[in-house]
Amino acid sequence: MAERSRRGGTRTVDRDVEIRDVDVPVGDVRIRARLYGPTTAPSTTALLWMHGGGFSGGSIDMPEGDAVSRAFARGGVTVLSVDYRRVPPLSRARRWRGAAAVRFPTPVLDCLAAWHRLVAEAESLGLAADRVFVGGASAGANLAVMSTLRAATEGLVAPAGLLLAYPLLHPVLPARPLAANRGLRTRVLSRVAQRSVRMMAANFVGAANIARAAEAFARPADLDGFPPTLVITGEHDPLRPSGEAFADDLRTRGVEVDCQTEPDVHHGHLNHPATAPFDHTMSTFGAWLAAHSG
């Protein structure tokens, strides 16, 4: 059931979740975001969530955006899912002839603007700014991390914690341990993943700024004082080394981090709702949020 909300946007009530589309101003443009909230109980926590898609694809309508946000909301979390601007698809990057192409840091700035909007929404629900969490999947997890690193300069309180699903957090994929690199298929997939990650990172910053690729990803030296973080990887995900290496860097810096592996899944299992891995990951996220919500 949909109706116009007095606070702007289209309001929909879907079983236990209220959903409202909102516009977020970013400079002289406005981006789309979608606010999800529980209807059966007061919200206890707020979460800024970013879908994946290699920085160039995906949307808040994909399951990784919509189904995940609904699941969080049913667990009592107010979620703002961000439809950040995306870079040109790799297939068209070399022949882009439209308006100036989106590149880093534009998607990060979009997420920061949405974060300000979520803080305002959270305060209206009686939630303090220091009870806002940030999270994302795949490339969206990188936007969550980079937004967190820029939060202080934007006048934002550091998040209470981060939730990262099968994250892409390096411009060059860390090497797998030799013991895990057995088998021809595994070695081939590893090489394909290495090439794909380099291409996505280069496309994220653009050919003219390729020297800035390292700036678009967190460096170990950036992670002092980083908030508590939960990382969930997939057992058969070629990007698994990125999440595990990031977790190792956090531990080295004395940051509280929990890195778990969802068994027997490939990349993107949150795009498959109503499956056991989806439900298990969402349950893990929910339990971790409850434990860190103060």
C-alpha positions as CSV (number, residue, x, y, z in Angstrom):
1,M,0.0,0.0,0.0
2,A,1.6,3.3,-1.1
3,E,0.7,6.9,-0.3
4,R,2.3,10.3,-0.2
5,S,4.1,11.0,3.1
6,R,3.8,14.4,4.8
7,R,7.6,14.3,5.1
8,G,8.1,13.9,1.4
9,G,8.5,10.8,-0.9
10,T,6.2,7.8,-1.3
11,R,5.4,5.9,1.8
12,T,4.7,2.2,1.7
13,V,3.8,-0.2,4.5
14,D,4.8,-3.7,3.7
15,R,3.9,-6.1,6.5
16,D,6.2,-5.2,9.3
17,V,8.2,-2.5,7.4
18,E,7.5,1.1,6.5
19,I,9.3,2.2,3.4
20,R,9.7,5.8,2.2
21,D,11.7,7.1,-0.8
22,V,13.6,10.3,0.0
23,D,15.7,12.8,-1.9
24,V,19.2,13.7,-0.5
25,P,20.8,16.9,-1.6
26,V,24.5,16.6,-2.6
27,G,25.8,20.0,-3.7
28,D,23.6,21.1,-6.6
29,V,22.2,17.6,-7.3
30,R,19.8,15.3,-5.5
31,I,20.3,11.6,-5.2
32,R,17.7,8.9,-4.3
33,A,17.6,7.0,-1.0
34,R,15.1,4.7,0.6
35,L,14.2,4.7,4.3
36,Y,13.1,1.5,5.9
37,G,11.7,1.3,9.5
38,P,9.9,-1.2,11.7
39,T,6.2,-0.8,12.3
40,T,5.6,-3.3,15.1
41,A,8.2,-2.0,17.6
42,P,10.3,1.1,18.2
43,S,13.5,1.4,16.3
44,T,16.6,0.7,18.4
45,T,19.3,1.3,15.9
46,A,20.0,3.2,12.6
47,L,22.0,1.9,9.7
48,L,23.4,3.5,6.6
49,W,23.5,0.8,3.9
50,M,25.3,0.7,0.5
51,H,24.6,-2.0,-2.1
52,G,27.4,-3.4,-4.3
53,G,27.9,-3.6,-8.0
54,G,31.6,-3.0,-8.7
55,F,31.1,0.8,-8.3
56,S,29.3,0.9,-11.7
57,G,26.2,-1.3,-11.3
58,G,23.5,-2.3,-8.8
59,S,20.8,-0.1,-7.2
60,I,18.7,0.1,-4.1
61,D,16.1,-2.0,-5.9
62,M,18.3,-5.1,-6.1
63,P,17.9,-7.7,-3.4
64,E,21.3,-6.7,-1.8
65,G,19.7,-3.3,-1.3
66,D,16.0,-3.9,-0.8
67,A,15.7,-7.4,0.7
68,V,18.6,-6.7,3.0
69,S,17.1,-3.4,4.2
70,R,13.7,-5.0,4.8
71,A,15.3,-7.8,6.8
72,F,17.2,-5.3,9.0
73,A,14.0,-3.3,9.5
74,R,12.0,-6.3,10.6
75,G,14.7,-6.7,13.2
76,G,14.1,-3.2,14.6
77,V,16.7,-1.3,12.6
78,T,15.9,2.0,10.8
79,V,17.8,1.7,7.5
80,L,18.7,4.3,4.9
81,S,19.7,2.6,1.6
82,V,21.7,4.9,-0.6
83,D,21.3,5.1,-4.4
84,Y,24.8,6.7,-4.8
85,R,25.9,7.8,-8.2
86,R,27.9,5.2,-10.1
87,V,30.8,5.3,-12.4
88,P,30.4,4.3,-16.1
89,P,30.2,0.5,-16.7
90,L,33.5,-1.0,-17.6
91,S,32.0,-2.0,-21.0
92,R,31.5,1.7,-21.8
93,A,34.2,3.4,-19.9
94,R,36.5,3.9,-22.9
95,R,33.9,5.3,-25.1
96,W,31.9,7.4,-22.6
97,R,30.5,10.4,-24.4
98,G,27.9,11.7,-22.0
99,A,28.2,14.3,-19.3
100,A,31.3,14.3,-17.1
101,A,31.6,10.8,-15.8
102,V,31.2,10.0,-12.2
103,R,34.4,9.1,-10.5
104,F,35.8,8.8,-7.0
105,P,35.2,10.5,-4.6
106,T,31.6,11.3,-5.8
107,P,30.0,8.1,-4.6
108,V,31.6,8.6,-1.2
109,L,30.3,12.1,-1.0
110,D,26.9,10.9,-1.8
111,C,27.1,8.4,1.0
112,L,28.2,11.1,3.4
113,A,25.3,13.3,2.4
114,A,22.9,10.4,3.0
115,W,24.6,9.8,6.4
116,H,23.6,13.4,7.4
117,R,20.0,12.7,6.4
118,L,20.0,9.4,8.4
119,V,21.3,11.2,11.5
120,A,18.4,13.7,11.2
121,E,15.9,10.8,10.8
122,A,17.4,8.9,13.7
123,E,17.2,11.9,16.0
124,S,13.5,12.3,15.2
125,L,13.1,8.7,16.4
126,G,15.0,9.5,19.6
127,L,18.1,7.7,18.5
128,A,21.4,9.4,19.2
129,A,23.9,10.1,16.4
130,D,26.4,7.8,18.1
131,R,24.0,4.9,17.6
132,V,24.3,5.0,13.8
133,F,26.0,2.1,12.1
134,V,27.4,2.0,8.6
135,G,27.5,-1.0,6.3
136,G,27.6,-2.3,2.7
137,A,28.2,-5.2,0.4
138,S,31.0,-5.8,-2.0
139,A,31.9,-2.4,-3.5
140,G,29.4,-0.8,-1.2
141,A,31.4,-2.0,1.7
142,N,34.3,0.0,0.4
143,L,32.1,3.1,0.3
144,A,31.1,2.4,3.9
145,V,34.8,2.3,4.9
146,M,35.8,5.3,3.0
147,S,32.8,7.3,4.3
148,T,33.8,6.4,7.8
149,L,37.3,7.6,7.2
150,R,35.9,11.0,6.0
151,A,33.2,11.3,8.6
152,A,35.0,13.6,11.0
153,T,35.8,16.1,8.2
154,E,32.1,16.2,7.4
155,G,31.1,17.0,11.0
156,L,29.7,13.5,11.6
157,V,30.1,11.4,14.7
158,A,32.1,8.2,14.0
159,P,29.7,5.2,13.5
160,A,29.0,2.8,16.3
161,G,30.3,0.0,14.1
162,L,30.5,-1.3,10.5
163,L,28.9,-4.3,8.9
164,L,30.7,-5.4,5.7
165,A,29.5,-8.3,3.5
166,Y,32.0,-9.9,1.1
167,P,33.8,-6.6,0.8
168,L,36.0,-5.2,-2.0
169,L,38.6,-3.2,0.0
170,H,41.8,-3.3,-2.1
171,P,42.8,-1.9,-5.5
172,V,44.9,-5.0,-5.9
173,L,43.5,-8.2,-4.5
174,P,45.7,-9.7,-1.7
175,A,47.2,-13.0,-2.6
176,R,45.6,-16.1,-1.1
177,P,47.6,-18.4,1.2
178,L,49.3,-21.1,-0.8
179,A,47.4,-23.8,1.0
180,A,44.1,-22.4,-0.3
181,N,45.3,-22.0,-3.8
182,R,45.1,-25.6,-4.9
183,G,43.5,-26.8,-8.1
184,L,43.4,-25.4,-11.6
185,R,39.9,-24.0,-11.3
186,T,40.8,-22.1,-8.2
187,R,44.0,-20.7,-9.7
188,V,42.1,-19.6,-12.8
189,L,39.4,-17.9,-10.8
190,S,42.0,-16.2,-8.7
191,R,43.7,-14.7,-11.8
192,V,40.4,-13.6,-13.2
193,A,39.5,-12.0,-9.9
194,Q,42.8,-10.2,-9.7
195,R,42.4,-8.7,-13.1
196,S,38.7,-7.7,-12.4
197,V,39.6,-6.0,-9.2
198,R,42.4,-4.0,-10.9
199,M,40.0,-2.9,-13.6
200,M,37.2,-2.0,-11.2
201,A,39.7,0.1,-9.1
202,A,41.0,1.9,-12.2
203,N,37.5,2.5,-13.4
204,F,36.5,3.9,-10.0
205,V,39.1,6.7,-10.1
206,G,39.2,7.1,-13.9
207,A,42.2,6.8,-16.3
208,A,43.2,10.4,-15.8
209,N,43.5,9.9,-12.1
210,I,44.9,6.3,-12.0
211,A,47.6,7.5,-9.6
212,R,44.9,8.2,-7.1
213,A,43.6,4.6,-7.0
214,A,45.3,4.0,-3.6
215,E,43.4,7.0,-2.2
216,A,40.1,5.3,-3.0
217,F,40.8,2.4,-0.7
218,A,41.7,2.3,3.0
219,R,45.4,1.9,3.9
220,P,46.5,0.2,7.1
221,A,47.9,3.5,8.4
222,D,44.3,4.9,8.1
223,L,42.8,2.4,10.5
224,D,44.0,3.6,13.9
225,G,40.9,4.2,16.1
226,F,38.6,2.6,13.5
227,P,35.1,1.6,14.9
228,P,34.3,-2.1,15.7
229,T,33.7,-4.0,12.5
230,L,32.0,-7.2,11.5
231,V,33.3,-8.7,8.2
232,I,31.4,-11.6,6.5
233,T,33.1,-13.3,3.6
234,G,32.0,-16.2,1.3
235,E,33.8,-19.5,1.4
236,H,34.2,-19.7,-2.4
237,D,34.2,-15.9,-3.1
238,P,37.3,-14.8,-5.1
239,L,37.1,-11.5,-3.1
240,R,37.4,-13.4,0.2
241,P,41.1,-12.4,0.6
242,S,40.2,-8.7,0.6
243,G,37.9,-9.0,3.6
244,E,40.3,-11.3,5.5
245,A,43.3,-9.0,4.8
246,F,41.3,-6.0,6.0
247,A,40.3,-7.8,9.2
248,D,44.0,-8.6,9.8
249,D,44.9,-5.0,9.3
250,L,42.3,-3.9,11.8
251,R,43.5,-6.5,14.4
252,T,47.1,-5.2,13.9
253,R,45.8,-1.7,14.7
254,G,44.1,-2.9,17.9
255,V,40.6,-2.5,16.4
256,E,37.8,-4.8,17.5
257,V,37.0,-7.0,14.5
258,D,35.0,-10.2,13.9
259,C,35.6,-11.9,10.6
260,Q,33.4,-14.8,9.7
261,T,33.0,-16.9,6.6
262,E,29.7,-18.0,5.3
263,P,30.2,-21.6,4.3
264,D,29.6,-22.9,0.8
265,V,28.7,-19.6,-0.9
266,H,30.1,-17.6,-3.8
267,H,30.2,-13.8,-4.1
268,G,26.9,-11.9,-3.6
269,H,24.9,-14.4,-1.5
270,L,22.8,-11.5,-0.1
271,N,21.3,-11.2,-3.6
272,H,19.5,-14.4,-2.9
273,P,16.9,-13.9,-0.2
274,A,14.8,-16.7,1.3
275,T,17.9,-18.9,1.3
276,A,19.8,-20.3,4.3
277,P,23.0,-18.3,3.7
278,F,21.0,-15.1,3.4
279,D,19.1,-15.8,6.6
280,H,22.2,-16.8,8.5
281,T,24.2,-13.7,7.5
282,M,21.3,-11.5,8.4
283,S,20.9,-13.2,11.7
284,T,24.7,-12.8,12.3
285,F,24.4,-9.1,11.4
286,G,21.4,-8.7,13.8
287,A,23.1,-10.3,16.7
288,W,26.2,-8.3,16.3
289,L,24.2,-5.0,16.0
290,A,22.3,-5.9,19.2
291,A,25.6,-6.6,21.0
292,H,27.0,-3.2,20.0
293,S,24.0,-1.0,20.3
294,G,24.8,0.0,23.8
